Amino acid sequence: MADSHKDLSAQDARQGVETGTVRWVLRISLALAVLAGLIIYFSFFDL
């Protein structure tokens, strides 16, 4: 039985490209959630 183990670099093992898209999606969704929370808060508790 032959040894089929390969040593790969982190980039080769990942098999993907880091685009930063996930960070933008998280930031935008967090901002929208905070905005929705503020709208709901101020619609119930009039200051």
mmCIF entry with sequence, helices, sheets and N, C-alpha, C, O atoms, coordinates in Angstrom:
data_MODEL
# 
_entry.id   MODEL 
# 
_entity.id                         1 
_entity.type                       polymer 
_entity.pdbx_number_of_molecules   1 
# 
_entity_poly.entity_id                      1 
_entity_poly.type                           'polypeptide(L)' 
_entity_poly.nstd_linkage                   no 
_entity_poly.nstd_monomer                   no 
_entity_poly.pdbx_seq_one_letter_code       MADSHKDLSAQDARQGVETGTVRWVLRISLALAVLAGLIIYFSFFDL 
_entity_poly.pdbx_seq_one_letter_code_can   MADSHKDLSAQDARQGVETGTVRWVLRISLALAVLAGLIIYFSFFDL 
_entity_poly.pdbx_strand_id                 A 
# 
loop_
_entity_poly_seq.entity_id 
_entity_poly_seq.num 
_entity_poly_seq.mon_id 
_entity_poly_seq.hetero 
1 1  MET n 
1 2  ALA n 
1 3  ASP n 
1 4  SER n 
1 5  HIS n 
1 6  LYS n 
1 7  ASP n 
1 8  LEU n 
1 9  SER n 
1 10 ALA n 
1 11 GLN n 
1 12 ASP n 
1 13 ALA n 
1 14 ARG n 
1 15 GLN n 
1 16 GLY n 
1 17 VAL n 
1 18 GLU n 
1 19 THR n 
1 20 GLY n 
1 21 THR n 
1 22 VAL n 
1 23 ARG n 
1 24 TRP n 
1 25 VAL n 
1 26 LEU n 
1 27 ARG n 
1 28 ILE n 
1 29 SER n 
1 30 LEU n 
1 31 ALA n 
1 32 LEU n 
1 33 ALA n 
1 34 VAL n 
1 35 LEU n 
1 36 ALA n 
1 37 GLY n 
1 38 LEU n 
1 39 ILE n 
1 40 ILE n 
1 41 TYR n 
1 42 PHE n 
1 43 SER n 
1 44 PHE n 
1 45 PHE n 
1 46 ASP n 
1 47 LEU n 
# 
_struct_asym.id          A 
_struct_asym.entity_id   1 
# 
loop_
_struct_conf.conf_type_id 
_struct_conf.id 
_struct_conf.pdbx_PDB_helix_id 
_struct_conf.beg_label_comp_id 
_struct_conf.beg_label_asym_id 
_struct_conf.beg_label_seq_id 
_struct_conf.pdbx_beg_PDB_ins_code 
_struct_conf.end_label_comp_id 
_struct_conf.end_label_asym_id 
_struct_conf.end_label_seq_id 
_struct_conf.pdbx_end_PDB_ins_code 
_struct_conf.beg_auth_comp_id 
_struct_conf.beg_auth_asym_id 
_struct_conf.beg_auth_seq_id 
_struct_conf.end_auth_comp_id 
_struct_conf.end_auth_asym_id 
_struct_conf.end_auth_seq_id 
_struct_conf.pdbx_PDB_helix_class 
_struct_conf.details 
_struct_conf.pdbx_PDB_helix_length 
HELX_P HELX_P1 AA1 ALA A 10 ? ARG A 14 ? ALA A 10 ARG A 14 1 ? 5  
HELX_P HELX_P2 AA2 THR A 21 ? PHE A 44 ? THR A 21 PHE A 44 1 ? 24 
# 
_struct_conf_type.id          HELX_P 
_struct_conf_type.criteria    ? 
_struct_conf_type.reference   ? 
# 
loop_
_atom_site.group_PDB 
_atom_site.id 
_atom_site.type_symbol 
_atom_site.label_atom_id 
_atom_site.label_alt_id 
_atom_site.label_comp_id 
_atom_site.label_asym_id 
_atom_site.label_entity_id 
_atom_site.label_seq_id 
_atom_site.pdbx_PDB_ins_code 
_atom_site.Cartn_x 
_atom_site.Cartn_y 
_atom_site.Cartn_z 
_atom_site.occupancy 
_atom_site.B_iso_or_equiv 
_atom_site.pdbx_formal_charge 
_atom_site.auth_seq_id 
_atom_site.auth_comp_id 
_atom_site.auth_asym_id 
_atom_site.auth_atom_id 
_atom_site.pdbx_PDB_model_num 
ATOM 1   N N  . MET A 1 1  ? 0.838   -1.173 0.000  1.00 0.00 ? 1  MET A N  1 
ATOM 2   C CA . MET A 1 1  ? 0.000   0.000  0.000  1.00 0.00 ? 1  MET A CA 1 
ATOM 3   C C  . MET A 1 1  ? 0.887   1.241  0.000  1.00 0.00 ? 1  MET A C  1 
ATOM 4   O O  . MET A 1 1  ? 1.765   1.381  0.852  1.00 0.00 ? 1  MET A O  1 
ATOM 5   N N  . ALA A 1 2  ? 0.660   2.130  -0.944 1.00 0.00 ? 2  ALA A N  1 
ATOM 6   C CA . ALA A 1 2  ? 1.490   3.325  -1.088 1.00 0.00 ? 2  ALA A CA 1 
ATOM 7   C C  . ALA A 1 2  ? 1.001   4.431  -0.159 1.00 0.00 ? 2  ALA A C  1 
ATOM 8   O O  . ALA A 1 2  ? -0.191  4.545  0.128  1.00 0.00 ? 2  ALA A O  1 
ATOM 9   N N  . ASP A 1 3  ? 1.941   5.232  0.298  1.00 0.00 ? 3  ASP A N  1 
ATOM 10  C CA . ASP A 1 3  ? 1.606   6.359  1.161  1.00 0.00 ? 3  ASP A CA 1 
ATOM 11  C C  . ASP A 1 3  ? 1.080   7.503  0.292  1.00 0.00 ? 3  ASP A C  1 
ATOM 12  O O  . ASP A 1 3  ? 1.826   8.064  -0.510 1.00 0.00 ? 3  ASP A O  1 
ATOM 13  N N  . SER A 1 4  ? -0.192  7.847  0.448  1.00 0.00 ? 4  SER A N  1 
ATOM 14  C CA . SER A 1 4  ? -0.801  8.879  -0.385 1.00 0.00 ? 4  SER A CA 1 
ATOM 15  C C  . SER A 1 4  ? -0.924  10.215 0.359  1.00 0.00 ? 4  SER A C  1 
ATOM 16  O O  . SER A 1 4  ? -1.712  11.075 -0.037 1.00 0.00 ? 4  SER A O  1 
ATOM 17  N N  . HIS A 1 5  ? -0.158  10.388 1.421  1.00 0.00 ? 5  HIS A N  1 
ATOM 18  C CA . HIS A 1 5  ? -0.201  11.619 2.208  1.00 0.00 ? 5  HIS A CA 1 
ATOM 19  C C  . HIS A 1 5  ? 0.542   12.728 1.474  1.00 0.00 ? 5  HIS A C  1 
ATOM 20  O O  . HIS A 1 5  ? 1.667   12.534 1.013  1.00 0.00 ? 5  HIS A O  1 
ATOM 21  N N  . LYS A 1 6  ? -0.105  13.910 1.368  1.00 0.00 ? 6  LYS A N  1 
ATOM 22  C CA . LYS A 1 6  ? 0.529   15.069 0.742  1.00 0.00 ? 6  LYS A CA 1 
ATOM 23  C C  . LYS A 1 6  ? 0.600   16.205 1.744  1.00 0.00 ? 6  LYS A C  1 
ATOM 24  O O  . LYS A 1 6  ? -0.351  16.443 2.489  1.00 0.00 ? 6  LYS A O  1 
ATOM 25  N N  . ASP A 1 7  ? 1.711   16.898 1.764  1.00 0.00 ? 7  ASP A N  1 
ATOM 26  C CA . ASP A 1 7  ? 1.835   18.097 2.579  1.00 0.00 ? 7  ASP A CA 1 
ATOM 27  C C  . ASP A 1 7  ? 1.477   19.297 1.712  1.00 0.00 ? 7  ASP A C  1 
ATOM 28  O O  . ASP A 1 7  ? 2.128   19.566 0.702  1.00 0.00 ? 7  ASP A O  1 
ATOM 29  N N  . LEU A 1 8  ? 0.425   20.018 2.122  1.00 0.00 ? 8  LEU A N  1 
ATOM 30  C CA . LEU A 1 8  ? -0.032  21.177 1.370  1.00 0.00 ? 8  LEU A CA 1 
ATOM 31  C C  . LEU A 1 8  ? 0.164   22.440 2.192  1.00 0.00 ? 8  LEU A C  1 
ATOM 32  O O  . LEU A 1 8  ? 0.137   22.415 3.422  1.00 0.00 ? 8  LEU A O  1 
ATOM 33  N N  . SER A 1 9  ? 0.361   23.532 1.490  1.00 0.00 ? 9  SER A N  1 
ATOM 34  C CA . SER A 1 9  ? 0.418   24.812 2.186  1.00 0.00 ? 9  SER A CA 1 
ATOM 35  C C  . SER A 1 9  ? -1.002  25.193 2.605  1.00 0.00 ? 9  SER A C  1 
ATOM 36  O O  . SER A 1 9  ? -1.974  24.587 2.153  1.00 0.00 ? 9  SER A O  1 
ATOM 37  N N  . ALA A 1 10 ? -1.111  26.187 3.460  1.00 0.00 ? 10 ALA A N  1 
ATOM 38  C CA . ALA A 1 10 ? -2.433  26.613 3.941  1.00 0.00 ? 10 ALA A CA 1 
ATOM 39  C C  . ALA A 1 10 ? -3.300  27.099 2.788  1.00 0.00 ? 10 ALA A C  1 
ATOM 40  O O  . ALA A 1 10 ? -4.499  26.822 2.758  1.00 0.00 ? 10 ALA A O  1 
ATOM 41  N N  . GLN A 1 11 ? -2.712  27.819 1.842  1.00 0.00 ? 11 GLN A N  1 
ATOM 42  C CA . GLN A 1 11 ? -3.478  28.338 0.704  1.00 0.00 ? 11 GLN A CA 1 
ATOM 43  C C  . GLN A 1 11 ? -3.982  27.206 -0.177 1.00 0.00 ? 11 GLN A C  1 
ATOM 44  O O  . GLN A 1 11 ? -5.127  27.239 -0.629 1.00 0.00 ? 11 GLN A O  1 
ATOM 45  N N  . ASP A 1 12 ? -3.151  26.210 -0.425 1.00 0.00 ? 12 ASP A N  1 
ATOM 46  C CA . ASP A 1 12 ? -3.569  25.081 -1.261 1.00 0.00 ? 12 ASP A CA 1 
ATOM 47  C C  . ASP A 1 12 ? -4.624  24.231 -0.559 1.00 0.00 ? 12 ASP A C  1 
ATOM 48  O O  . ASP A 1 12 ? -5.536  23.719 -1.210 1.00 0.00 ? 12 ASP A O  1 
ATOM 49  N N  . ALA A 1 13 ? -4.514  24.077 0.738  1.00 0.00 ? 13 ALA A N  1 
ATOM 50  C CA . ALA A 1 13 ? -5.478  23.269 1.471  1.00 0.00 ? 13 ALA A CA 1 
ATOM 51  C C  . ALA A 1 13 ? -6.820  23.977 1.579  1.00 0.00 ? 13 ALA A C  1 
ATOM 52  O O  . ALA A 1 13 ? -7.858  23.317 1.626  1.00 0.00 ? 13 ALA A O  1 
ATOM 53  N N  . ARG A 1 14 ? -6.821  25.290 1.619  1.00 0.00 ? 14 ARG A N  1 
ATOM 54  C CA . ARG A 1 14 ? -8.051  26.064 1.760  1.00 0.00 ? 14 ARG A CA 1 
ATOM 55  C C  . ARG A 1 14 ? -8.899  25.971 0.499  1.00 0.00 ? 14 ARG A C  1 
ATOM 56  O O  . ARG A 1 14 ? -10.124 25.887 0.595  1.00 0.00 ? 14 ARG A O  1 
ATOM 57  N N  . GLN A 1 15 ? -8.298  25.984 -0.656 1.00 0.00 ? 15 GLN A N  1 
ATOM 58  C CA . GLN A 1 15 ? -8.964  25.911 -1.955 1.00 0.00 ? 15 GLN A CA 1 
ATOM 59  C C  . GLN A 1 15 ? -9.981  27.018 -2.142 1.00 0.00 ? 15 GLN A C  1 
ATOM 60  O O  . GLN A 1 15 ? -11.046 26.797 -2.718 1.00 0.00 ? 15 GLN A O  1 
ATOM 61  N N  . GLY A 1 16 ? -9.666  28.183 -1.669 1.00 0.00 ? 16 GLY A N  1 
ATOM 62  C CA . GLY A 1 16 ? -10.574 29.307 -1.818 1.00 0.00 ? 16 GLY A CA 1 
ATOM 63  C C  . GLY A 1 16 ? -9.814  30.605 -1.924 1.00 0.00 ? 16 GLY A C  1 
ATOM 64  O O  . GLY A 1 16 ? -8.597  30.654 -1.749 1.00 0.00 ? 16 GLY A O  1 
ATOM 65  N N  . VAL A 1 17 ? -10.549 31.647 -2.210 1.00 0.00 ? 17 VAL A N  1 
ATOM 66  C CA . VAL A 1 17 ? -9.951  32.968 -2.344 1.00 0.00 ? 17 VAL A CA 1 
ATOM 67  C C  . VAL A 1 17 ? -10.536 33.866 -1.266 1.00 0.00 ? 17 VAL A C  1 
ATOM 68  O O  . VAL A 1 17 ? -11.750 33.889 -1.065 1.00 0.00 ? 17 VAL A O  1 
ATOM 69  N N  . GLU A 1 18 ? -9.697  34.592 -0.586 1.00 0.00 ? 18 GLU A N  1 
ATOM 70  C CA . GLU A 1 18 ? -10.166 35.531 0.433  1.00 0.00 ? 18 GLU A CA 1 
ATOM 71  C C  . GLU A 1 18 ? -10.545 36.835 -0.258 1.00 0.00 ? 18 GLU A C  1 
ATOM 72  O O  . GLU A 1 18 ? -9.684  37.566 -0.749 1.00 0.00 ? 18 GLU A O  1 
ATOM 73  N N  . THR A 1 19 ? -11.840 37.115 -0.288 1.00 0.00 ? 19 THR A N  1 
ATOM 74  C CA . THR A 1 19 ? -12.297 38.331 -0.949 1.00 0.00 ? 19 THR A CA 1 
ATOM 75  C C  . THR A 1 19 ? -12.754 39.395 0.025  1.00 0.00 ? 19 THR A C  1 
ATOM 76  O O  . THR A 1 19 ? -12.864 40.561 -0.354 1.00 0.00 ? 19 THR A O  1 
ATOM 77  N N  . GLY A 1 20 ? -13.023 39.036 1.263  1.00 0.00 ? 20 GLY A N  1 
ATOM 78  C CA . GLY A 1 20 ? -13.507 39.997 2.230  1.00 0.00 ? 20 GLY A CA 1 
ATOM 79  C C  . GLY A 1 20 ? -15.002 40.232 2.140  1.00 0.00 ? 20 GLY A C  1 
ATOM 80  O O  . GLY A 1 20 ? -15.532 41.082 2.854  1.00 0.00 ? 20 GLY A O  1 
ATOM 81  N N  . THR A 1 21 ? -15.687 39.505 1.288  1.00 0.00 ? 21 THR A N  1 
ATOM 82  C CA . THR A 1 21 ? -17.124 39.676 1.112  1.00 0.00 ? 21 THR A CA 1 
ATOM 83  C C  . THR A 1 21 ? -17.886 39.341 2.384  1.00 0.00 ? 21 THR A C  1 
ATOM 84  O O  . THR A 1 21 ? -18.876 39.995 2.711  1.00 0.00 ? 21 THR A O  1 
ATOM 85  N N  . VAL A 1 22 ? -17.428 38.330 3.094  1.00 0.00 ? 22 VAL A N  1 
ATOM 86  C CA . VAL A 1 22 ? -18.116 37.923 4.323  1.00 0.00 ? 22 VAL A CA 1 
ATOM 87  C C  . VAL A 1 22 ? -18.079 39.043 5.345  1.00 0.00 ? 22 VAL A C  1 
ATOM 88  O O  . VAL A 1 22 ? -19.060 39.270 6.052  1.00 0.00 ? 22 VAL A O  1 
ATOM 89  N N  . ARG A 1 23 ? -16.964 39.742 5.431  1.00 0.00 ? 23 ARG A N  1 
ATOM 90  C CA . ARG A 1 23 ? -16.860 40.850 6.383  1.00 0.00 ? 23 ARG A CA 1 
ATOM 91  C C  . ARG A 1 23 ? -17.847 41.950 6.059  1.00 0.00 ? 23 ARG A C  1 
ATOM 92  O O  . ARG A 1 23 ? -18.466 42.516 6.960  1.00 0.00 ? 23 ARG A O  1 
ATOM 93  N N  . TRP A 1 24 ? -18.004 42.263 4.763  1.00 0.00 ? 24 TRP A N  1 
ATOM 94  C CA . TRP A 1 24 ? -18.956 43.306 4.366  1.00 0.00 ? 24 TRP A CA 1 
ATOM 95  C C  . TRP A 1 24 ? -20.384 42.877 4.662  1.00 0.00 ? 24 TRP A C  1 
ATOM 96  O O  . TRP A 1 24 ? -21.187 43.694 5.113  1.00 0.00 ? 24 TRP A O  1 
ATOM 97  N N  . VAL A 1 25 ? -20.716 41.627 4.422  1.00 0.00 ? 25 VAL A N  1 
ATOM 98  C CA . VAL A 1 25 ? -22.064 41.133 4.693  1.00 0.00 ? 25 VAL A CA 1 
ATOM 99  C C  . VAL A 1 25 ? -22.354 41.215 6.190  1.00 0.00 ? 25 VAL A C  1 
ATOM 100 O O  . VAL A 1 25 ? -23.444 41.624 6.589  1.00 0.00 ? 25 VAL A O  1 
ATOM 101 N N  . LEU A 1 26 ? -21.390 40.830 7.014  1.00 0.00 ? 26 LEU A N  1 
ATOM 102 C CA . LEU A 1 26 ? -21.579 40.899 8.463  1.00 0.00 ? 26 LEU A CA 1 
ATOM 103 C C  . LEU A 1 26 ? -21.735 42.339 8.949  1.00 0.00 ? 26 LEU A C  1 
ATOM 104 O O  . LEU A 1 26 ? -22.584 42.617 9.796  1.00 0.00 ? 26 LEU A O  1 
ATOM 105 N N  . ARG A 1 27 ? -20.934 43.243 8.426  1.00 0.00 ? 27 ARG A N  1 
ATOM 106 C CA . ARG A 1 27 ? -21.028 44.644 8.842  1.00 0.00 ? 27 ARG A CA 1 
ATOM 107 C C  . ARG A 1 27 ? -22.369 45.252 8.447  1.00 0.00 ? 27 ARG A C  1 
ATOM 108 O O  . ARG A 1 27 ? -23.013 45.922 9.255  1.00 0.00 ? 27 ARG A O  1 
ATOM 109 N N  . ILE A 1 28 ? -22.788 45.022 7.215  1.00 0.00 ? 28 ILE A N  1 
ATOM 110 C CA . ILE A 1 28 ? -24.050 45.592 6.744  1.00 0.00 ? 28 ILE A CA 1 
ATOM 111 C C  . ILE A 1 28 ? -25.229 44.993 7.494  1.00 0.00 ? 28 ILE A C  1 
ATOM 112 O O  . ILE A 1 28 ? -26.149 45.717 7.874  1.00 0.00 ? 28 ILE A O  1 
ATOM 113 N N  . SER A 1 29 ? -25.219 43.678 7.714  1.00 0.00 ? 29 SER A N  1 
ATOM 114 C CA . SER A 1 29 ? -26.337 43.056 8.428  1.00 0.00 ? 29 SER A CA 1 
ATOM 115 C C  . SER A 1 29 ? -26.383 43.514 9.886  1.00 0.00 ? 29 SER A C  1 
ATOM 116 O O  . SER A 1 29 ? -27.470 43.683 10.439 1.00 0.00 ? 29 SER A O  1 
ATOM 117 N N  . LEU A 1 30 ? -25.236 43.717 10.510 1.00 0.00 ? 30 LEU A N  1 
ATOM 118 C CA . LEU A 1 30 ? -25.207 44.231 11.879 1.00 0.00 ? 30 LEU A CA 1 
ATOM 119 C C  . LEU A 1 30 ? -25.753 45.653 11.931 1.00 0.00 ? 30 LEU A C  1 
ATOM 120 O O  . LEU A 1 30 ? -26.523 45.991 12.830 1.00 0.00 ? 30 LEU A O  1 
ATOM 121 N N  . ALA A 1 31 ? -25.365 46.477 10.982 1.00 0.00 ? 31 ALA A N  1 
ATOM 122 C CA . ALA A 1 31 ? -25.860 47.855 10.946 1.00 0.00 ? 31 ALA A CA 1 
ATOM 123 C C  . ALA A 1 31 ? -27.369 47.880 10.727 1.00 0.00 ? 31 ALA A C  1 
ATOM 124 O O  . ALA A 1 31 ? -28.068 48.675 11.355 1.00 0.00 ? 31 ALA A O  1 
ATOM 125 N N  . LEU A 1 32 ? -27.878 47.027 9.852  1.00 0.00 ? 32 LEU A N  1 
ATOM 126 C CA . LEU A 1 32 ? -29.315 46.980 9.614  1.00 0.00 ? 32 LEU A CA 1 
ATOM 127 C C  . LEU A 1 32 ? -30.077 46.470 10.838 1.00 0.00 ? 32 LEU A C  1 
ATOM 128 O O  . LEU A 1 32 ? -31.177 46.941 11.125 1.00 0.00 ? 32 LEU A O  1 
ATOM 129 N N  . ALA A 1 33 ? -29.500 45.516 11.553 1.00 0.00 ? 33 ALA A N  1 
ATOM 130 C CA . ALA A 1 33 ? -30.143 45.000 12.758 1.00 0.00 ? 33 ALA A CA 1 
ATOM 131 C C  . ALA A 1 33 ? -30.203 46.077 13.845 1.00 0.00 ? 33 ALA A C  1 
ATOM 132 O O  . ALA A 1 33 ? -31.214 46.204 14.535 1.00 0.00 ? 33 ALA A O  1 
ATOM 133 N N  . VAL A 1 34 ? -29.134 46.845 13.999 1.00 0.00 ? 34 VAL A N  1 
ATOM 134 C CA . VAL A 1 34 ? -29.128 47.931 14.976 1.00 0.00 ? 34 VAL A CA 1 
ATOM 135 C C  . VAL A 1 34 ? -30.143 48.998 14.581 1.00 0.00 ? 34 VAL A C  1 
ATOM 136 O O  . VAL A 1 34 ? -30.875 49.506 15.430 1.00 0.00 ? 34 VAL A O  1 
ATOM 137 N N  . LEU A 1 35 ? -30.187 49.335 13.311 1.00 0.00 ? 35 LEU A N  1 
ATOM 138 C CA . LEU A 1 35 ? -31.147 50.320 12.827 1.00 0.00 ? 35 LEU A CA 1 
ATOM 139 C C  . LEU A 1 35 ? -32.586 49.851 13.047 1.00 0.00 ? 35 LEU A C  1 
ATOM 140 O O  . LEU A 1 35 ? -33.434 50.633 13.478 1.00 0.00 ? 35 LEU A O  1 
ATOM 141 N N  . ALA A 1 36 ? -32.860 48.594 12.757 1.00 0.00 ? 36 ALA A N  1 
ATOM 142 C CA . ALA A 1 36 ? -34.203 48.046 12.987 1.00 0.00 ? 36 ALA A CA 1 
ATOM 143 C C  . ALA A 1 36 ? -34.544 48.066 14.472 1.00 0.00 ? 36 ALA A C  1 
ATOM 144 O O  . ALA A 1 36 ? -35.678 48.374 14.839 1.00 0.00 ? 36 ALA A O  1 
ATOM 145 N N  . GLY A 1 37 ? -33.595 47.745 15.320 1.00 0.00 ? 37 GLY A N  1 
ATOM 146 C CA . GLY A 1 37 ? -33.825 47.791 16.761 1.00 0.00 ? 37 GLY A CA 1 
ATOM 147 C C  . GLY A 1 37 ? -34.138 49.192 17.235 1.00 0.00 ? 37 GLY A C  1 
ATOM 148 O O  . GLY A 1 37 ? -35.023 49.381 18.069 1.00 0.00 ? 37 GLY A O  1 
ATOM 149 N N  . LEU A 1 38 ? -33.420 50.185 16.715 1.00 0.00 ? 38 LEU A N  1 
ATOM 150 C CA . LEU A 1 38 ? -33.687 51.573 17.103 1.00 0.00 ? 38 LEU A CA 1 
ATOM 151 C C  . LEU A 1 38 ? -35.061 52.027 16.628 1.00 0.00 ? 38 LEU A C  1 
ATOM 152 O O  . LEU A 1 38 ? -35.773 52.716 17.358 1.00 0.00 ? 38 LEU A O  1 
ATOM 153 N N  . ILE A 1 39 ? -35.434 51.649 15.423 1.00 0.00 ? 39 ILE A N  1 
ATOM 154 C CA . ILE A 1 39 ? -36.757 52.020 14.908 1.00 0.00 ? 39 ILE A CA 1 
ATOM 155 C C  . ILE A 1 39 ? -37.854 51.399 15.758 1.00 0.00 ? 39 ILE A C  1 
ATOM 156 O O  . ILE A 1 39 ? -38.832 52.066 16.093 1.00 0.00 ? 39 ILE A O  1 
ATOM 157 N N  . ILE A 1 40 ? -37.702 50.155 16.102 1.00 0.00 ? 40 ILE A N  1 
ATOM 158 C CA . ILE A 1 40 ? -38.705 49.483 16.946 1.00 0.00 ? 40 ILE A CA 1 
ATOM 159 C C  . ILE A 1 40 ? -38.747 50.099 18.335 1.00 0.00 ? 40 ILE A C  1 
ATOM 160 O O  . ILE A 1 40 ? -39.825 50.304 18.892 1.00 0.00 ? 40 ILE A O  1 
ATOM 161 N N  . TYR A 1 41 ? -37.585 50.396 18.895 1.00 0.00 ? 41 TYR A N  1 
ATOM 162 C CA . TYR A 1 41 ? -37.525 51.000 20.228 1.00 0.00 ? 41 TYR A CA 1 
ATOM 163 C C  . TYR A 1 41 ? -38.241 52.347 20.250 1.00 0.00 ? 41 TYR A C  1 
ATOM 164 O O  . TYR A 1 41 ? -39.069 52.604 21.123 1.00 0.00 ? 41 TYR A O  1 
ATOM 165 N N  . PHE A 1 42 ? -37.910 53.217 19.268 1.00 0.00 ? 42 PHE A N  1 
ATOM 166 C CA . PHE A 1 42 ? -38.501 54.551 19.260 1.00 0.00 ? 42 PHE A CA 1 
ATOM 167 C C  . PHE A 1 42 ? -39.976 54.538 18.836 1.00 0.00 ? 42 PHE A C  1 
ATOM 168 O O  . PHE A 1 42 ? -40.696 55.496 19.115 1.00 0.00 ? 42 PHE A O  1 
ATOM 169 N N  . SER A 1 43 ? -40.428 53.495 18.180 1.00 0.00 ? 43 SER A N  1 
ATOM 170 C CA . SER A 1 43 ? -41.853 53.436 17.830 1.00 0.00 ? 43 SER A CA 1 
ATOM 171 C C  . SER A 1 43 ? -42.699 53.045 19.047 1.00 0.00 ? 43 SER A C  1 
ATOM 172 O O  . SER A 1 43 ? -43.875 53.400 19.116 1.00 0.00 ? 43 SER A O  1 
ATOM 173 N N  . PHE A 1 44 ? -42.113 52.318 20.004 1.00 0.00 ? 44 PHE A N  1 
ATOM 174 C CA . PHE A 1 44 ? -42.847 51.932 21.214 1.00 0.00 ? 44 PHE A CA 1 
ATOM 175 C C  . PHE A 1 44 ? -42.656 52.921 22.357 1.00 0.00 ? 44 PHE A C  1 
ATOM 176 O O  . PHE A 1 44 ? -43.582 53.166 23.130 1.00 0.00 ? 44 PHE A O  1 
ATOM 177 N N  . PHE A 1 45 ? -41.459 53.490 22.466 1.00 0.00 ? 45 PHE A N  1 
ATOM 178 C CA . PHE A 1 45 ? -41.148 54.398 23.577 1.00 0.00 ? 45 PHE A CA 1 
ATOM 179 C C  . PHE A 1 45 ? -40.873 55.769 23.007 1.00 0.00 ? 45 PHE A C  1 
ATOM 180 O O  . PHE A 1 45 ? -39.752 56.070 22.599 1.00 0.00 ? 45 PHE A O  1 
ATOM 181 N N  . ASP A 1 46 ? -41.887 56.588 22.981 1.00 0.00 ? 46 ASP A N  1 
ATOM 182 C CA . ASP A 1 46 ? -41.762 57.926 22.405 1.00 0.00 ? 46 ASP A CA 1 
ATOM 183 C C  . ASP A 1 46 ? -41.027 58.836 23.385 1.00 0.00 ? 46 ASP A C  1 
ATOM 184 O O  . ASP A 1 46 ? -41.472 59.024 24.518 1.00 0.00 ? 46 ASP A O  1 
ATOM 185 N N  . LEU A 1 47 ? -39.916 59.391 22.951 1.00 0.00 ? 47 LEU A N  1 
ATOM 186 C CA . LEU A 1 47 ? -39.129 60.265 23.829 1.00 0.00 ? 47 LEU A CA 1 
ATOM 187 C C  . LEU A 1 47 ? -39.334 61.713 23.472 1.00 0.00 ? 47 LEU A C  1 
ATOM 188 O O  . LEU A 1 47 ? -38.751 62.594 24.104 1.00 0.00 ? 47 LEU A O  1 
# 
